[in-house]
């Protein structure tokens, strides 16, 4: 989470009482044994507990630390009866109940990668524990603040558009430039008797889109597919998509290795976004198809995992990608190293990369189209040509929603033929 500038947070931030953000207030006595604390973790279903002595805070223990100490060989026998005070986190983030939300955001932004998602301990003036604030609550809150400001900026632009024709013309040109950055007329890629056919749908929900995709040759027998989703909408997001487009060209020598490609993209993008101020992030899915070996390699950054249609078995599955292999969104942790997975792709197989605008299309009663309906639609329409396959998916989602999509829709499909 990048450090927020004071003028980005809305005035309402000044009224935030940190006590309202507390997720739980469970504590454990410092004299308790590791075995007792492990049982408490299992019962409470939390990942962090404040450790106190005479009701005063002495530190924080984490579920992951106890798992490591008890799960190793002879770990239980060696550590189960030891006091929990020997297993406290080295540098927990502690905030007073009178701390401002802005200062708390700044403090969390300085934490390292391993501690970034640790809970924050909130204490009162007497150092008694008020409770623990989950990190995801702070990330969501800052995102809501920034989205609220982006929405206000967008509303102001719409109001002024009728009075300022020159601005409207500039925005129209920016939209045309954004579309011009997308692949033009690239229907496929061939190596010998093997071919990858492409099909895509790109439908911004408004004038400017925060979605971006690209398909490009990596070498004479490798082709790359990239899909990105920038947080928010409008000009600001569109400018970031243009920046990503330039970075894709710049990092082309790394494109054959999805892990190295996303790692470098994230490093440079994070530095740029931090200079811009505020929390902005980009989710991304990137895969390469090797026509010579018949394999695909894939890495992702906080993005929905692509789908793989297996022609031989008529099954639709996500590309194998565990939680440990799925990295965070781009723009959050500049030193994060992404990893790639590899899987075979056979003749007739298809892959689909997409942004969440299609799965989150909602009906009038708020029900989302969802992953299950996506899978059903793609399975039902699998016998159709590739372009019709993605068109039919969007049609099914639009029919379900009954209203225009509330978010950008971006889908890129590829079919491997041999």
C-alpha positions as CSV (number, residue, x, y, z in Angstrom):
1,X,0.0,0.0,0.0
2,X,1.6,3.2,-1.1
3,X,1.9,6.2,1.2
4,X,-1.2,8.5,1.0
5,X,-0.9,12.2,0.5
6,X,-2.9,14.1,3.1
7,X,-4.9,16.0,0.4
8,X,-6.0,12.7,-1.2
9,X,-8.0,11.5,1.8
10,X,-11.5,13.0,2.1
11,X,-12.4,15.3,5.0
12,X,-14.4,12.4,6.5
13,X,-11.1,10.7,7.3
14,X,-10.5,13.2,10.1
15,X,-13.5,11.8,11.9
16,X,-12.5,8.1,11.8
17,X,-12.3,6.6,15.2
18,X,-9.7,3.7,15.0
19,X,-11.7,1.8,17.6
20,X,-14.4,1.3,15.0
21,X,-12.0,-0.6,12.8
22,X,-11.1,-3.2,15.4
23,X,-11.7,-6.8,14.2
24,X,-11.4,-8.5,17.5
25,X,-10.1,-7.9,21.0
26,X,-9.0,-11.3,22.1
27,X,-5.8,-11.4,24.2
28,X,-3.6,-14.1,25.7
29,X,-1.6,-14.0,28.9
30,X,2.2,-13.9,28.4
31,X,2.6,-16.9,30.7
32,X,0.5,-19.1,28.5
33,X,2.2,-22.0,26.8
34,X,2.5,-22.4,23.1
35,X,0.2,-25.4,23.2
36,X,-2.5,-23.3,24.9
37,X,-2.1,-20.4,22.5
38,X,-2.3,-22.8,19.5
39,X,-5.6,-24.1,20.9
40,X,-6.8,-20.6,21.3
41,X,-6.0,-19.8,17.7
42,X,-8.0,-22.9,16.6
43,X,-11.0,-21.9,18.7
44,X,-11.1,-18.2,17.8
45,X,-10.2,-18.6,14.1
46,X,-7.9,-15.5,14.1
47,X,-4.4,-15.1,12.8
48,X,-3.0,-12.7,15.5
49,X,-3.4,-12.4,19.2
50,X,-2.3,-9.6,21.5
51,X,-0.1,-10.9,24.4
52,X,-0.5,-9.2,27.8
53,X,1.0,-9.2,31.3
54,X,-1.1,-7.7,34.0
55,X,-3.5,-6.4,31.3
56,X,-0.7,-4.4,29.6
57,X,0.5,-5.2,26.1
58,X,3.9,-7.0,25.8
59,X,3.7,-8.1,22.2
60,X,1.9,-10.0,19.4
61,X,1.9,-13.6,18.5
62,X,1.0,-14.9,15.0
63,X,-0.6,-18.2,14.0
64,X,2.1,-18.7,11.3
65,X,4.9,-18.6,13.8
66,X,3.3,-21.3,16.0
67,X,2.6,-23.5,13.0
68,X,6.3,-23.2,12.1
69,X,7.5,-24.0,15.6
70,X,5.1,-26.9,16.2
71,X,5.0,-28.4,12.7
72,X,8.7,-29.1,12.3
73,X,10.2,-32.4,13.3
74,X,10.2,-32.7,17.1
75,X,8.7,-29.2,17.1
76,X,5.7,-30.1,19.3
77,X,7.9,-31.9,21.9
78,X,10.4,-29.0,22.0
79,X,8.1,-26.0,22.0
80,X,4.6,-26.9,23.2
81,X,5.3,-26.2,26.9
82,X,7.4,-23.0,26.3
83,X,5.8,-19.7,27.2
84,X,4.3,-17.7,24.4
85,X,6.4,-14.6,25.2
86,X,9.3,-16.5,23.6
87,X,7.5,-16.5,20.2
88,X,6.4,-12.9,19.8
89,X,6.7,-10.9,16.6
90,X,9.8,-8.9,16.4
91,X,8.3,-5.5,15.4
92,X,4.5,-5.4,15.6
93,X,2.8,-2.2,14.5
94,X,1.2,-0.6,17.6
95,X,-1.1,2.4,17.3
96,X,-2.7,4.6,20.0
97,X,-6.4,5.1,20.0
98,X,-5.8,8.8,19.3
99,X,-3.7,8.2,16.2
100,X,-5.1,9.7,13.0
101,X,-6.0,7.4,10.1
102,X,-3.6,9.3,7.9
103,X,-0.7,8.6,10.2
104,X,-1.7,5.0,10.5
105,X,-1.7,4.6,6.7
106,X,1.8,6.1,6.6
107,X,3.0,3.7,9.2
108,X,1.6,0.6,7.4
109,X,3.2,1.8,4.1
110,X,6.7,1.5,5.6
111,X,6.4,-2.1,6.6
112,X,8.3,-4.9,4.9
113,X,6.7,-7.5,2.6
114,X,6.6,-10.2,5.3
115,X,4.8,-8.0,7.9
116,X,2.7,-6.0,5.5
117,X,-0.6,-7.9,6.1
118,X,-0.1,-8.3,9.9
119,X,-2.8,-6.9,12.1
120,X,-2.3,-3.6,13.8
121,X,-2.6,-3.5,17.6
122,X,-4.7,-0.6,19.0
123,X,-4.0,0.4,22.6
124,X,-5.4,3.0,24.9
125,X,-3.5,5.8,26.8
126,X,-2.9,3.3,29.7
127,X,-1.4,0.8,27.2
128,X,-4.2,-1.6,27.7
129,X,-5.2,-3.4,24.5
130,X,-8.3,-2.1,22.7
131,X,-8.2,-4.7,20.0
132,X,-6.5,-5.7,16.7
133,X,-7.3,-4.0,13.3
134,X,-7.0,-6.3,10.3
135,X,-4.8,-5.0,7.6
136,X,-7.3,-5.8,4.9
137,X,-9.7,-3.4,6.7
138,X,-7.2,-0.6,6.3
139,X,-6.5,-1.4,2.6
140,X,-10.2,-1.4,1.9
141,X,-10.8,1.8,3.8
142,X,-8.1,3.7,1.9
143,X,-9.3,2.3,-1.4
144,X,-12.8,3.5,-0.6
145,X,-11.4,7.0,0.2
146,X,-9.5,7.2,-3.1
147,X,-12.4,5.8,-5.1
148,X,-14.7,8.3,-3.5
149,X,-12.4,11.1,-4.7
150,X,-12.1,9.6,-8.2
151,X,-15.9,9.5,-8.4
152,X,-16.1,13.1,-7.4
153,X,-13.5,14.1,-10.0
154,X,-15.4,12.1,-12.6
155,X,-18.8,13.7,-11.6
156,X,-17.2,17.2,-11.9
157,X,-15.9,16.4,-15.3
158,X,-19.3,15.3,-16.5
159,X,-20.9,18.5,-15.2
160,X,-18.3,20.8,-16.9
161,X,-18.3,18.8,-20.2
162,X,-21.3,20.6,-21.5
163,X,-19.7,24.0,-20.8
164,X,-16.3,23.2,-22.1
165,X,-16.4,21.8,-25.7
166,X,-12.6,21.8,-26.0
167,X,-12.3,19.5,-23.0
168,X,-14.8,17.1,-24.5
169,X,-12.8,17.0,-27.8
170,X,-9.7,16.3,-25.8
171,X,-11.3,13.4,-24.0
172,X,-12.7,12.0,-27.3
173,X,-9.2,12.0,-28.8
174,X,-7.8,10.3,-25.6
175,X,-10.3,7.5,-26.1
176,X,-9.3,7.1,-29.7
177,X,-5.6,7.0,-28.6
178,X,-6.4,4.3,-26.0
179,X,-8.1,2.1,-28.5
180,X,-5.2,2.7,-30.9
181,X,-2.9,1.2,-28.3
182,X,-4.8,-2.1,-28.5
183,X,-3.7,-4.9,-30.9
184,X,-5.0,-4.0,-34.4
185,X,-6.0,-6.8,-36.8
186,X,-3.9,-9.5,-35.1
187,X,-6.0,-12.6,-35.6
188,X,-3.4,-15.2,-35.0
189,X,0.2,-16.5,-34.8
190,X,1.7,-19.4,-36.8
191,X,4.8,-21.5,-36.4
192,X,5.2,-24.4,-38.8
193,X,2.0,-26.4,-38.8
194,X,0.9,-24.9,-35.4
195,X,-1.3,-21.9,-35.0
196,X,-2.7,-19.8,-32.2
197,X,-5.9,-17.9,-33.1
198,X,-7.0,-14.9,-31.1
199,X,-10.4,-13.3,-30.3
200,X,-11.2,-10.5,-28.0
201,X,-13.9,-8.2,-26.6
202,X,-13.1,-4.8,-25.2
203,X,-16.0,-2.7,-24.0
204,X,-15.4,0.3,-21.7
205,X,-18.3,1.1,-19.4
206,X,-17.6,4.8,-19.9
207,X,-15.6,7.1,-22.0
208,X,-12.2,5.9,-20.7
209,X,-11.3,2.4,-19.6
210,X,-9.0,1.1,-16.8
211,X,-8.7,-2.3,-18.7
212,X,-5.9,-3.1,-21.1
213,X,-4.9,-6.2,-23.1
214,X,-2.2,-7.1,-25.6
215,X,-1.3,-10.0,-27.7
216,X,2.2,-10.1,-29.2
217,X,4.9,-12.4,-30.6
218,X,7.7,-13.1,-28.1
219,X,9.8,-15.1,-30.5
220,X,9.3,-17.1,-33.7
221,X,7.5,-19.8,-31.8
222,X,6.2,-18.1,-28.6
223,X,3.3,-15.7,-28.3
224,X,2.3,-13.6,-25.2
225,X,-1.2,-12.6,-23.9
226,X,-1.5,-9.9,-21.3
227,X,-4.6,-8.5,-19.5
228,X,-4.5,-5.7,-16.9
229,X,-7.2,-4.0,-14.8
230,X,-6.3,-0.6,-13.3
231,X,-8.2,0.3,-10.1
232,X,-11.0,2.8,-10.9
233,X,-12.1,4.4,-14.2
234,X,-11.6,7.5,-16.2
235,X,-8.6,9.5,-17.4
236,X,-6.3,8.6,-14.5
237,X,-6.7,4.9,-15.1
238,X,-6.4,5.3,-18.9
239,X,-3.1,7.2,-18.5
240,X,-1.8,4.2,-16.5
241,X,-2.9,1.8,-19.2
242,X,-0.9,3.9,-21.7
243,X,2.1,3.7,-19.4
244,X,1.8,-0.1,-19.1
245,X,1.6,-0.3,-22.9
246,X,4.9,1.5,-23.2
247,X,6.5,-0.7,-20.5
248,X,5.4,-3.9,-22.4
249,X,7.5,-2.7,-25.3
250,X,10.4,-1.8,-23.0
251,X,10.5,-5.2,-21.3
252,X,10.0,-7.3,-24.4
253,X,13.3,-9.1,-23.8
254,X,11.8,-10.6,-20.6
255,X,8.5,-11.5,-22.2
256,X,9.3,-15.2,-22.6
257,X,9.4,-15.6,-18.8
258,X,6.1,-14.5,-17.3
259,X,7.5,-14.4,-13.7
260,X,10.5,-12.1,-14.7
261,X,8.2,-10.0,-16.9
262,X,5.7,-9.3,-14.1
263,X,8.5,-8.8,-11.5
264,X,10.1,-6.0,-13.6
265,X,6.8,-4.5,-14.6
266,X,5.7,-4.3,-11.0
267,X,9.0,-2.8,-9.8
268,X,9.0,0.1,-12.3
269,X,5.2,0.6,-12.0
270,X,5.2,0.8,-8.2
271,X,7.9,3.4,-8.2
272,X,6.0,5.5,-10.7
273,X,2.6,5.2,-8.8
274,X,4.2,6.1,-5.5
275,X,5.5,9.3,-6.9
276,X,1.9,10.0,-8.1
277,X,0.6,9.6,-4.5
278,X,-2.3,7.6,-3.1
279,X,-3.2,3.9,-3.4
280,X,-3.4,2.8,-7.0
281,X,-2.8,-0.8,-8.1
282,X,-3.1,-2.9,-11.2
283,X,-4.1,-6.5,-11.5
284,X,-2.6,-8.5,-14.3
285,X,-2.6,-11.9,-15.9
286,X,0.2,-12.8,-18.3
287,X,0.8,-16.1,-20.2
288,X,2.9,-17.2,-23.1
289,X,2.1,-20.1,-25.4
290,X,5.1,-22.0,-26.8
291,X,3.9,-23.5,-30.1
292,X,7.1,-25.6,-30.5
293,X,6.8,-27.4,-27.2
294,X,3.0,-27.2,-26.8
295,X,3.2,-25.7,-23.4
296,X,2.0,-22.5,-21.8
297,X,3.7,-20.6,-18.9
298,X,1.7,-18.3,-16.7
299,X,2.0,-15.7,-13.9
300,X,-0.6,-13.5,-12.2
301,X,-0.7,-10.4,-10.0
302,X,-3.9,-10.2,-8.0
303,X,-6.0,-11.0,-11.1
304,X,-8.7,-13.6,-11.8
305,X,-7.0,-16.9,-12.9
306,X,-7.5,-17.6,-16.7
307,X,-9.7,-20.5,-17.8
308,X,-8.4,-23.4,-19.9
309,X,-10.8,-25.4,-22.1
310,X,-9.4,-28.9,-22.6
311,X,-10.7,-30.1,-26.0
312,X,-9.8,-33.8,-25.5
313,X,-11.9,-34.1,-22.3
314,X,-14.4,-31.3,-22.9
315,X,-13.6,-29.8,-19.5
316,X,-13.2,-26.2,-18.4
317,X,-10.7,-25.7,-15.6
318,X,-8.7,-22.8,-14.3
319,X,-5.0,-22.8,-15.1
320,X,-3.3,-24.5,-12.1
321,X,-2.1,-21.6,-9.9
322,X,-2.0,-22.0,-6.1
323,X,-2.4,-19.2,-3.6
324,X,1.4,-19.2,-3.1
325,X,2.0,-18.8,-6.8
326,X,-0.6,-16.1,-7.3
327,X,1.2,-12.8,-6.5
328,X,-0.3,-9.5,-5.3
329,X,-1.5,-6.7,-7.6
330,X,1.1,-4.6,-9.3
331,X,1.9,-1.3,-7.6
332,X,1.8,-2.5,-4.0
333,X,5.2,-4.1,-3.2
334,X,8.0,-3.0,-5.5
335,X,10.4,-5.8,-4.4
336,X,8.0,-8.7,-4.8
337,X,9.3,-11.6,-7.0
338,X,6.5,-13.3,-9.0
339,X,6.6,-17.0,-9.9
340,X,5.3,-18.8,-13.0
341,X,3.4,-22.1,-13.5
342,X,3.6,-24.3,-16.6
343,X,1.1,-26.6,-18.1
344,X,0.7,-28.4,-21.4
345,X,-1.8,-27.2,-24.1
346,X,-3.1,-29.6,-26.7
347,X,-4.7,-29.2,-30.1
348,X,-8.1,-27.7,-29.9
349,X,-7.5,-26.3,-26.4
350,X,-8.6,-22.7,-25.6
351,X,-7.5,-20.2,-22.9
352,X,-9.5,-17.2,-21.8
353,X,-8.1,-14.2,-19.9
354,X,-10.6,-11.7,-18.5
355,X,-11.2,-8.8,-16.1
356,X,-13.8,-9.0,-13.3
357,X,-16.3,-6.8,-15.2
358,X,-17.8,-9.9,-16.8
359,X,-18.1,-12.1,-13.7
360,X,-19.3,-9.2,-11.5
361,X,-22.1,-8.2,-13.9
362,X,-25.1,-7.9,-11.6
363,X,-28.8,-8.3,-12.0
364,X,-31.4,-5.9,-10.8
365,X,-31.5,-7.6,-7.4
366,X,-27.7,-7.4,-7.0
367,X,-26.9,-11.0,-7.8
368,X,-23.6,-11.4,-9.8
369,X,-23.2,-13.4,-12.9
370,X,-20.4,-15.2,-11.1
371,X,-17.8,-17.9,-12.0
372,X,-20.2,-20.8,-12.1
373,X,-22.4,-19.1,-14.8
374,X,-19.3,-18.2,-16.7
375,X,-18.2,-21.8,-16.7
376,X,-21.6,-23.0,-17.8
377,X,-21.8,-20.5,-20.6
378,X,-18.3,-21.3,-21.9
379,X,-19.0,-25.1,-21.7
380,X,-22.3,-24.8,-23.6
381,X,-20.8,-22.7,-26.3
382,X,-17.5,-24.6,-26.7
383,X,-18.5,-26.1,-30.1
384,X,-18.7,-22.6,-31.6
385,X,-15.8,-20.8,-33.3
386,X,-13.5,-18.9,-31.0
387,X,-14.9,-15.4,-31.7
388,X,-18.4,-16.6,-31.1
389,X,-17.3,-18.3,-27.9
390,X,-16.5,-15.1,-26.2
391,X,-19.3,-13.1,-27.8
392,X,-21.8,-15.7,-26.6
393,X,-20.3,-15.4,-23.1
394,X,-20.8,-11.6,-23.0
395,X,-24.3,-12.0,-24.4
396,X,-25.2,-14.5,-21.6
397,X,-23.9,-12.1,-19.0
398,X,-25.7,-9.1,-20.5
399,X,-29.0,-11.1,-20.6
400,X,-28.5,-12.1,-17.0
401,X,-27.8,-8.6,-15.8
402,X,-30.6,-7.0,-17.9
403,X,-28.8,-3.6,-17.7
404,X,-25.6,-2.2,-19.2
405,X,-22.4,-3.5,-17.6
406,X,-21.4,-1.5,-14.6
407,X,-17.7,-2.1,-15.1
408,X,-15.3,-2.4,-18.1
409,X,-15.4,-5.7,-19.9
410,X,-12.2,-7.1,-21.4
411,X,-11.8,-10.7,-22.6
412,X,-9.0,-12.2,-24.6
413,X,-9.2,-15.8,-25.9
414,X,-6.7,-18.0,-27.7
415,X,-7.1,-21.4,-29.4
416,X,-4.2,-23.7,-30.1
417,X,-4.2,-25.6,-33.3
418,X,-1.8,-28.3,-34.5
